[in-house]
């Protein structure tokens, strides 16, 4: 919906726009060249509460950077393109706001006052402490950077010319919730963002108006429940009239006072496969039936839950059916706009790429996007994990003296100590986020903390979060210090996914891998800064084919973890961000791999059974040490075949490695650079299902069955993992005597090797 202005807006600045241009010297997305002061974010910003008459205030404003305590800037420094932060290229400014400075905005407009009407100004997001004046009268203050706020400017509005003034202070420090912003960016931290970074707009409403709509639903009875918040003084005999539409066809109508329960005949449920939405026209009527206010909205019928599978592991459910959540970590940063996408079209392109690639979920990482982002996810069918924006105060994420990798799910974790005022602001901003987004069907998980960043009073925060929205699971700390509250236990592991699945502390929780992967691949000509250390987890591969092998290996490990009870996986990440080159897309949104290459891999992951049954073909040494022949000296050719004479090799019991390597059972010490293993085993019956390799390797391992290579595994694992074996492995398996042979290499750190083969069936 484009602006249908009820106000005649007129900047006092020259209106040619010829002086504005993006800051040069940075990579830009293809959408940046289409941005102008006339079209900057001109879509209607609030899809779930739409009115026809609104005025877009995005465009060129005067700006000034002044000392923090200045009552007003001495002069204007120039023009800034709202809603882009001054640090961004698309603002046309390209300046960093310092902690001892304030950022000022100014513009004028002409207006005509209408009796019986109120004029509201909306700020979708401003970072961080904001004060707004109209014609010298202070309208109000707001503290927080990530959710909308609104002021009523009716009393200060004048017939004719009006001056709007905004002051923002943003220290990007202390207990402020900043997400990935940092004053000294590098590594996983990015350029800071200050001031207005989402749309500014105005609307005119009646004295009595619909201020907000909240929805719940009951899929069993097919009912949409609506609660309305009304502003202004009540009108005698007033009532709400709600008409529901499905694909533009009216399907229900009801009137009365809120709350209302709207029965839907033949209800169509929402899911990633079928993102069915119901459009709603909500009218506020007076006692005589005259329309006082009218808005358009939408909602969906869908139900979130959890249930145990046949093996006793908790799984997410959607509409009563189990669903594996699979998506990327999504930072939502842009080279030209930083936290602000260059346009709605650009923002939508990310979601469409991920949908085409076969993801069914996105983890929105410590950022709250513009409302239209969630609207697009609602209509396209993309589930969302929504993080609370975090900050950096808190305990270290690793204990002293630990050797990576270590699990952040360790017992008795430390906590940060926060003063009461900072804690209350954290809770206030969390609840604002939930209030802001709770009506979007796409949101399926809330995450109050990320890792241990700002993690404090975890049990109190968790209990608050669970009580504040009982319709969605709560992931108390994604990859953070685990406390027994909420619904989810979440581990982060790089580069391959991992989870301590045997730890009984997590039996009552949905177990997820909230971050893994991060395989880097730099694309020349598409780097934020080619001179810096552009990096990915596990080091950078030499070729794109090597990158693909790493990606496929990580997905194979995740498929194995899913069989063992993991209910979700989050791959790092959608795009490169500044020095991080571990995206599926470059920072300027060029595909490293097409969605069509990813989709079959992701389809296979989503088709992996949750609770398979395993029959041991040849065991690992987890339960009982298994006998192997081994050597640390390079053997002759053909060593992996059944005709090779291994009488000169040593006898040893698995597993092989060094003491202290995590999650291992060392029965034979191996501390050299290479190890070769051979073991014979008998097969009495053909496998009924798929062959699966169960292995714990550190580092690179090549596995052979009866002389045929069946797996080539790079890097290391932090625990036993399940690896799918192809049909060639099943073909090479024989009735009677068989040979399993393995070669493993080691370069640094702990080392270990143990393996076995299983027959996987889906059971009765």
GUTILO-69221 format. One line per 8 residues: number of its first residue (from 1); for each residue x, y, z of C-alpha. Coordinates in steps of 0.5 Angstrom, whole numbers. Example, Ala and Ser with C-alpha at 12.3 -4.5 7.8 and 13.67 -1.06 7.14 Angstrom:
1	25:-9:16 | 27:-2:14
//
This chain:
1	0:0:0 | 3:7:-2 | 2:13:2 | -5:16:1 | -3:23:4 | -8:27:9 | -2:32:10 | 1:36:5
9	9:35:7 | 14:40:4 | 21:40:6 | 24:47:7 | 31:44:4 | 32:44:-4 | 27:39:-7 | 32:37:-13
17	35:31:-9 | 41:32:-14 | 46:33:-8 | 44:27:-5 | 48:20:-6 | 50:14:-3 | 57:14:1 | 62:11:-4
25	68:6:-3 | 63:0:0 | 60:-6:-4 | 53:-5:-5 | 47:-9:-7 | 44:-9:-14 | 38:-6:-10 | 42:0:-8
33	42:4:-14 | 34:4:-14 | 34:8:-8 | 32:15:-8 | 29:20:-3 | 23:20:-7 | 22:12:-6 | 26:10:1
41	22:5:4 | 15:8:1 | 11:1:3 | 6:1:8 | 10:-1:15 | 4:-4:19 | 1:-10:15 | -3:-13:21
49	-7:-6:22 | -8:-2:16 | -11:4:14 | -12:8:8 | -10:15:10 | -2:15:12 | 4:19:10 | 11:17:9
57	16:21:13 | 22:17:10 | 26:22:5 | 31:27:6 | 32:31:13 | 37:36:16 | 41:33:21 | 47:35:26
65	52:31:30 | 53:35:37 | 56:35:44 | 51:30:48 | 49:36:53 | 48:41:47 | 41:44:48 | 40:44:40
73	45:44:35 | 49:50:33 | 48:49:25 | 45:43:21 | 51:39:18 | 47:37:12 | 42:32:9 | 41:25:11
81	36:20:8 | 31:17:13 | 31:11:15 | 38:10:14 | 43:10:20 | 48:16:19 | 54:10:19 | 51:7:13
89	52:8:6 | 45:9:4 | 44:15:9 | 49:19:5 | 53:21:11 | 58:16:13 | 59:18:20 | 60:14:26
97	56:17:32 | 61:17:38 | 58:16:46 | 59:23:48 | 55:26:42 | 48:26:40 | 45:26:33 | 39:31:31
105	34:31:26 | 30:36:23 | 24:37:18 | 18:41:17 | 11:40:14 | 5:43:13 | -2:41:15 | -9:42:16
113	-12:41:23 | -19:37:22 | -24:37:28 | -25:31:31 | -19:28:29 | -12:26:32 | -5:26:28 | 0:20:31
121	7:20:29 | 10:13:29 | 17:11:29 | 19:4:27 | 25:3:30 | 30:9:33 | 37:7:37 | 37:8:42
129	35:14:47 | 30:19:43 | 26:25:45 | 21:28:40 | 19:35:39 | 14:39:35 | 14:46:34 | 18:47:41
137	13:42:45 | 16:36:47 | 12:30:45 | 16:25:49 | 22:20:50 | 23:13:48 | 29:8:51 | 30:2:46
145	33:1:39 | 29:-5:36 | 21:-4:37 | 16:1:35 | 13:7:39 | 8:13:37 | 7:20:40 | 0:24:39
153	2:30:36 | -5:33:36 | -4:38:41 | 2:41:38 | 0:41:31 | -1:48:28 | -5:50:22 | 0:51:16
161	8:50:17 | 10:45:23 | 17:43:25 | 19:36:27 | 25:35:31 | 28:29:34 | 35:28:38 | 38:21:39
169	43:19:44 | 47:12:42 | 53:10:46 | 53:3:44 | 55:0:51 | 54:-1:58 | 48:-5:59 | 45:-3:52
177	42:-8:48 | 46:-8:42 | 46:-14:38 | 52:-15:34 | 54:-7:34 | 61:-6:37 | 65:1:37 | 71:-3:35
185	68:-8:30 | 72:-14:28 | 71:-22:27 | 63:-23:29 | 62:-16:31 | 60:-11:26 | 59:-3:25 | 55:0:30
193	48:3:28 | 45:10:31 | 39:14:30 | 33:12:26 | 34:6:22 | 26:4:20 | 21:8:17 | 18:14:20
201	10:16:18 | 4:19:21 | -3:17:20 | -10:21:22 | -15:17:26 | -22:19:30 | -22:21:37 | -24:13:38
209	-20:8:34 | -18:1:34 | -11:2:37 | -9:-6:37 | -11:-13:35 | -9:-19:38 | -11:-26:36 | -11:-33:38
217	-14:-39:35 | -17:-46:36 | -16:-51:31 | -20:-56:33 | -26:-52:33 | -24:-48:27 | -24:-41:31 | -20:-35:31
225	-21:-31:37 | -20:-23:37 | -18:-18:42 | -18:-11:41 | -15:-5:44 | -19:2:43 | -16:9:44 | -20:15:46
233	-27:15:50 | -32:10:49 | -38:11:45 | -45:9:47 | -47:3:44 | -41:1:40 | -39:-5:37 | -34:-9:33
241	-36:-12:26 | -31:-17:23 | -31:-20:16 | -26:-26:15 | -24:-27:8 | -20:-33:5 | -17:-32:-2 | -21:-26:-2
249	-28:-30:-1 | -32:-28:5 | -32:-34:10 | -35:-31:16 | -38:-25:19 | -39:-23:27 | -41:-17:31 | -41:-15:38
257	-36:-13:44 | -29:-16:44 | -27:-21:45 | -30:-24:39 | -29:-31:37 | -30:-32:30 | -32:-39:27 | -29:-41:21
265	-32:-47:16 | -28:-52:13 | -22:-48:17 | -15:-48:13 | -9:-49:17 | -2:-45:16 | 4:-49:15 | 11:-48:11
273	7:-52:6 | 1:-49:6 | 1:-42:9 | -6:-40:9 | -8:-33:11 | -15:-31:13 | -16:-23:11 | -20:-19:16
281	-24:-13:16 | -25:-10:23 | -30:-4:24 | -31:0:30 | -39:2:30 | -43:7:34 | -50:5:37 | -53:7:30
289	-49:3:26 | -44:8:23 | -37:6:22 | -32:10:27 | -26:7:25 | -24:1:20 | -18:-3:19 | -15:-9:15
297	-11:-14:18 | -10:-22:17 | -8:-28:22 | -8:-36:21 | -10:-42:24 | -4:-46:27 | -2:-49:33 | 5:-50:36
305	7:-56:41 | 11:-61:43 | 11:-69:43 | 15:-75:44 | 17:-80:39 | 17:-87:39 | 24:-87:43 | 22:-82:48
313	25:-76:45 | 21:-69:45 | 20:-66:38 | 17:-60:36 | 9:-60:33 | 6:-56:28 | -2:-57:28 | -1:-64:32
321	4:-67:27 | 12:-67:28 | 16:-62:24 | 24:-62:24 | 26:-54:24 | 31:-53:19 | 34:-46:18 | 40:-41:17
329	42:-36:22 | 40:-30:19 | 44:-23:22 | 40:-19:17 | 46:-14:16 | 47:-11:9 | 53:-7:6 | 49:-1:4
337	44:0:9 | 47:-4:15 | 41:-6:20 | 37:-3:14 | 35:-7:8 | 36:-2:2 | 29:-4:0 | 23:-9:1
345	24:-12:-5 | 32:-13:-3 | 29:-16:4 | 24:-21:1 | 30:-23:-4 | 33:-27:2 | 27:-30:4 | 25:-33:-3
353	32:-35:-4 | 32:-39:3 | 25:-42:1 | 27:-44:-6 | 33:-48:-2 | 29:-52:2 | 29:-49:9 | 23:-49:13
361	25:-44:18 | 30:-38:20 | 33:-36:26 | 33:-29:26 | 39:-27:30 | 39:-22:35 | 35:-17:31 | 28:-15:30
369	27:-14:23 | 21:-9:20 | 14:-11:20 | 14:-13:13 | 19:-18:14 | 15:-22:18 | 9:-21:14 | 13:-24:8
377	15:-30:12 | 7:-31:14 | 5:-31:7 | 11:-35:4 | 11:-40:10 | 17:-39:13 | 17:-41:21 | 21:-36:25
385	26:-37:31 | 26:-30:34 | 32:-28:38 | 32:-22:44 | 37:-17:42 | 43:-18:47 | 49:-15:49 | 56:-16:52
393	55:-16:59 | 56:-23:63 | 60:-29:64 | 65:-32:60 | 62:-37:55 | 68:-42:57 | 71:-44:63 | 78:-43:65
401	83:-48:63 | 78:-51:58 | 80:-54:51 | 75:-53:45 | 71:-56:44 | 67:-55:50 | 59:-56:51 | 56:-49:54
409	51:-54:56 | 55:-56:62 | 52:-56:69 | 52:-51:74 | 54:-45:69 | 56:-38:71 | 51:-32:71 | 52:-25:70
417	50:-20:75 | 46:-14:73 | 43:-8:77 | 36:-8:78 | 35:-2:73 | 39:-5:67 | 35:-12:68 | 28:-8:68
425	30:-5:62 | 32:-12:59 | 25:-15:61 | 21:-9:58 | 25:-9:51 | 23:-17:51 | 16:-16:53 | 16:-10:47
433	19:-15:42 | 13:-20:44 | 8:-15:44 | 10:-13:37 | 11:-19:34 | 6:-24:38 | 1:-24:32 | 5:-26:27
441	4:-34:25 | 11:-35:23 | 14:-34:29 | 15:-41:33 | 20:-40:38 | 22:-34:43 | 30:-34:45 | 31:-29:51
449	39:-30:51 | 44:-32:46 | 50:-36:48 | 52:-32:55 | 52:-25:52 | 48:-21:57 | 46:-28:60 | 43:-26:68
457	38:-28:72 | 36:-34:68 | 31:-37:72 | 27:-31:73 | 27:-29:66 | 25:-36:63 | 19:-36:68 | 17:-29:65
465	18:-31:58 | 14:-37:59 | 8:-34:63 | 8:-28:58 | 7:-32:52 | 4:-39:53 | 3:-41:46 | 10:-41:43
473	16:-45:46 | 22:-41:49 | 29:-43:48 | 32:-40:54 | 39:-39:52 | 41:-41:45 | 48:-44:45 | 48:-41:52
481	49:-43:59 | 43:-48:60 | 38:-47:66 | 32:-52:67 | 27:-47:65 | 23:-46:58 | 22:-52:53 | 29:-53:49
489	36:-55:50 | 41:-51:45 | 48:-53:43 | 52:-49:39 | 58:-53:35 | 63:-51:29 | 64:-53:24 | 60:-60:25
497	54:-60:29 | 54:-64:36 | 50:-65:42 | 51:-69:48 | 45:-73:47 | 46:-78:52 | 46:-73:58 | 40:-74:62
505	39:-67:64 | 36:-66:57 | 31:-71:57 | 25:-67:59 | 27:-61:53 | 27:-61:46 | 34:-62:44 | 37:-57:38
513	43:-55:35 | 42:-48:35 | 48:-46:31 | 53:-50:27 | 57:-50:20 | 60:-43:18 | 64:-46:12 | 67:-40:9
521	68:-38:2 | 71:-31:0 | 68:-29:-7 | 73:-24:-10 | 70:-17:-12 | 64:-19:-7 | 68:-17:0 | 67:-12:5
529	74:-11:6 | 79:-15:2 | 85:-13:6 | 82:-16:13 | 82:-23:15 | 76:-25:12 | 74:-32:15 | 70:-38:16
537	70:-43:22 | 75:-49:21 | 79:-45:16 | 78:-43:9 | 77:-49:3 | 82:-49:-3 | 76:-50:-8 | 68:-49:-8
545	68:-56:-9 | 71:-57:-2 | 66:-52:1 | 61:-57:-2 | 64:-63:1 | 64:-59:8 | 57:-57:7 | 55:-64:5
553	59:-67:11 | 56:-63:16 | 49:-64:14 | 50:-72:14 | 52:-71:21 | 46:-67:23 | 42:-73:20 | 45:-77:24
561	44:-73:30 | 36:-72:28 | 36:-80:29 | 39:-79:36 | 33:-74:38 | 35:-67:35 | 29:-63:33 | 32:-58:30
569	38:-55:26 | 41:-48:25 | 46:-47:19 | 51:-41:20 | 49:-37:16 | 45:-34:10 | 50:-28:8 | 57:-26:9
577	57:-20:14 | 63:-16:14 | 69:-20:15 | 65:-26:16 | 65:-30:9 | 61:-36:12 | 54:-34:8 | 51:-38:3
585	50:-31:-1 | 56:-26:-1 | 54:-20:3 | 52:-16:-3 | 47:-22:-4 | 51:-26:-10 | 49:-33:-10 | 55:-38:-8
593	51:-44:-9 | 44:-44:-13 | 38:-46:-9 | 37:-51:-13 | 44:-55:-11 | 41:-54:-4 | 34:-56:-4 | 35:-64:-5
601	40:-64:0 | 35:-60:5 | 29:-65:2 | 33:-71:5 | 35:-68:11 | 27:-66:12 | 25:-73:10 | 30:-77:15
609	26:-81:20 | 26:-78:27 | 26:-85:31 | 29:-91:27 | 31:-97:30 | 38:-100:29 | 41:-107:29 | 48:-108:30
617	52:-111:24 | 59:-109:27 | 59:-105:34 | 63:-99:36 | 67:-100:42 | 62:-95:46 | 59:-101:50 | 65:-106:50
625	72:-106:47 | 73:-109:40 | 79:-112:37 | 82:-109:32 | 89:-110:28 | 93:-104:27 | 99:-100:25 | 102:-93:25
633	107:-95:19 | 105:-94:12 | 103:-101:10 | 103:-103:3 | 98:-102:-3 | 92:-106:-2 | 92:-106:6 | 84:-105:6
641	83:-111:2 | 81:-118:5 | 87:-121:1 | 92:-117:5 | 96:-120:10 | 96:-116:17 | 100:-122:21 | 105:-117:23
649	100:-111:25 | 99:-110:32 | 93:-112:36 | 89:-107:40 | 82:-106:43 | 78:-100:41 | 78:-94:41 | 84:-91:39
657	87:-84:42 | 89:-80:47 | 87:-79:54 | 83:-73:55 | 80:-72:48 | 72:-71:49 | 67:-76:49 | 72:-82:48
665	73:-89:51 | 81:-90:50 | 83:-97:50 | 89:-97:46 | 94:-91:46 | 95:-87:39 | 99:-81:39 | 102:-81:32
673	100:-77:26 | 97:-83:22 | 93:-90:24 | 91:-96:20 | 86:-101:22 | 83:-107:20 | 77:-111:23 | 74:-118:21
681	66:-119:22 | 61:-124:20 | 54:-122:17 | 49:-128:18 | 43:-124:14 | 42:-118:9 | 41:-112:12 | 33:-110:12
689	34:-102:12 | 40:-97:10 | 47:-98:12 | 49:-93:17 | 56:-92:20 | 57:-90:27 | 64:-86:28 | 68:-82:32
697	74:-79:29 | 79:-74:30 | 81:-72:25 | 81:-74:17 | 78:-81:16 | 77:-86:10 | 73:-92:11 | 73:-98:7
705	68:-104:7 | 71:-110:3 | 76:-106:0 | 71:-101:-3 | 71:-94:0 | 65:-92:3 | 66:-86:7 | 71:-80:6
713	71:-75:13 | 74:-69:14 | 76:-65:20 | 74:-68:27 | 68:-70:31 | 66:-68:38 | 62:-75:39 | 60:-81:36
721	56:-79:30 | 52:-83:25 | 54:-82:17 | 49:-85:12 | 52:-90:7 | 50:-90:0 | 48:-96:-4 | 55:-98:-6
729	56:-100:1 | 50:-105:2 | 52:-108:-5 | 59:-109:-2 | 57:-112:4 | 57:-120:4 | 54:-126:8 | 59:-129:12
737	66:-126:13 | 67:-118:12 | 73:-113:13 | 72:-106:16 | 78:-102:15 | 80:-95:17 | 85:-90:15 | 86:-84:20
745	90:-77:20 | 92:-73:26 | 95:-66:26 | 94:-62:32 | 90:-63:39 | 86:-69:42 | 86:-75:37 | 81:-81:37
753	78:-87:32 | 72:-92:33 | 67:-94:29 | 62:-99:27 | 56:-101:22 | 49:-101:24 | 42:-103:20 | 37:-97:20
761	30:-99:19 | 24:-94:21 | 21:-100:25 | 14:-102:26
//
